[in-house]
Amino acid sequence: MAMLEVIVGMIFTFMLLSLLGTTFNELVSAWRGWRGFYLEEALKRMLEFKDNPAVFEKFKQNAMFRQLMQHKAPFRISQAPAFLSSTNFASILSNVLKKKNEAVKSVDDFLTGLPEDSQLRAVLEQFKEEGHTTVEDYKARIQTWFDDVMWQSSGWYKRHLQFVTFFVGLGIAIVLNANSFQIYSHLSTNANSRQELASLANAFANENETLPTKTPVPSDSLTIGEIKTEMKKAVDAPEIRTAYNILGLGWERKDLMVGFRPWLARILGWLITALAISLGAPFWFDILKKIVTIQSTGSTPSNGSSGSAQVVINTGSGDVKQKAD
């Protein structure tokens, strides 16, 4: 029972730290403009920026696209919007490709001006060959194409974020001194902390069918001060603060005055915590829910009786009698 409480406490701690990491990731991502960066990279690929940058540059200078762009900010790597709808993409692209001051009257108007060996022209001609011959039908096909590429772009963004999450998790582990070895040792040797944290984890799992999404939806206009405020709010969340106090996380002067081997073990413990955080809060929440469900099922008598066994006797006459064992 004690070991199960230790396991539940460790899983709950990793889940809380992962939630903290997710919040920090979203805030930093908004501040740095990572979503916009990957959207811009996808547009460059679609509009063959390397071989013929003219189309992409005209796309960026389009009035509608410029209205969607993010404002300048320190260390922001891209001003491209974090999101662009497929409808707006098709509208901007048709405006870029058509002749100036002329309405789009046919599918061929999308191809005018593009070089014969252009990859973009080859893609657009393929849409025409598929049988999309009306302007509206053609635009709908362009929208589907955009959605497909954006789905790939979201994969690039997620892989990038997974890489960043490890270093964010390492930062959290160091700042909070969340050493996995020390957390395990504390829970193994301190019965009160172990039971209190396990009780908190069970209550959290029973009260939440799905993982609560407390991550703020970051605005493109977040300032450094607003980011600090949101980060402080995340750290001061009730569950984080309670677990922090139970586990005795944080730094004291004596923590610095240790030898080489304890420091080596501490660093390894931080790395394990960072790896755990990189797995994500949903991963740990799912495991916690399963353990709590199995635990509660195993502690409930199957027949709801006080524990005395009963034998069911069929007399053959249609009557059923029960006899206590």
HELIX and SHEET records of a PDB file:
HELIX    1   1 ALA A    2  ARG A   32  1                                  31    
HELIX    2   2 TRP A   34  MET A   46  1                                  13    
HELIX    3   3 PRO A   53  GLN A   61  1                                   9    
HELIX    4   4 ALA A   63  LEU A   68  1                                   6    
HELIX    5   5 SER A   86  LEU A   97  1                                  12    
HELIX    6   6 VAL A  107  PHE A  110  5                                   4    
HELIX    7   7 GLN A  119  GLU A  129  1                                  11    
HELIX    8   8 VAL A  135  LEU A  176  1                                  42    
HELIX    9   9 SER A  180  THR A  189  1                                  10    
HELIX   10  10 ALA A  191  GLU A  207  1                                  17    
HELIX   11  11 ILE A  224  VAL A  235  1                                  12    
HELIX   12  12 PRO A  238  LEU A  247  1                                  10    
HELIX   13  13 ARG A  253  LEU A  256  1                                   4    
HELIX   14  14 PHE A  260  SER A  278  1                                  19    
HELIX   15  15 ALA A  281  GLY A  298  1                                  18    
SHEET    1   A 2 GLN A 310  ASN A 314  0                                        
SHEET    2   A 2 VAL A 320  ALA A 324 -1                                        
END                                                                             
